Amino acid sequence: MSYSVGQVAAFAGVTVRTLHHYDEIGLLVPSERTHAGHRRYGDADLDRLQQILFYRELGFPLDEVAALLDDPDANPRAHLRRQHALLTARIEKLQKMATAVEHAMEARKMGMNLTPEERFEVFGDKDPEQYAEEAEQRWGGTEAYAESQRRAARYTKDDWKRLQAEADAWSERYAALVTEGEPPTGEAAMGLAEEHRRHISTWFYECPYEMHRCLGEMYVADERFKAFYDSMRPGLAEHLREAITANAARHTS
């Protein structure tokens, strides 16, 4: 059975002009011609065209495609082995590209969908991605981290402004509480610790008391977090850790 150039073009998703060009350069010469000189392609021609299009998809120039297909030492099995190796390499490359794109997408989630002007307006000199890489390394495989990323991806500039305003207001009140000498086990401190936990649960991920207790320990053990909280008021990190511990105990005992 043979097919016209128009039929083959439709089968393969190429243009008639492309098939004419392949014929002219000897890359794909149809096995038959009608008495009127019209091209007719057989099954072997279609097999060759399939090989041509495969190698072209992988970026091979036409002269290299011709050399590969006309290699006297090559056979259908050899072509399959070569194609498998090429496809494997292509898949690995595409996977690396996909990973790079995923990282770029993740980098945009924590406020990076904002313009530089909007980011400065919302966060001022605080970089919302300051600990993003470490957070992913520590908790990237957890549901809490995944939930935090999902929520953050939906936030608008107004959402970030509300979040930041709540955090700033809490910081001012907690710093004033420490300045006034309120004990971390007092009602006022435990109340603000509970507010801190609920802020996390509302904006980022569900934060049960045991997780909140672990965060409190980290705020003291990690020098950067300690410096962040102590910048609000010297000694605030340890005060907050004790308040979080006391608040968790009264809710879980």
PyMOL commands that set and color helices and strands:
alter all, ss='L'
color gray80, all
select helices_A, chain A and resi 5-12+16-24+43-57+62-69+76-109+116-123+132-139+143-154+157-179+187-203+209-221+223-230+236-252
alter helices_A, ss='H'
color red, helices_A
select strands_A, chain A and resi 3-4+32-33+39-41
alter strands_A, ss='S'
color yellow, strands_A
deselect
rebuild
show_as cartoon
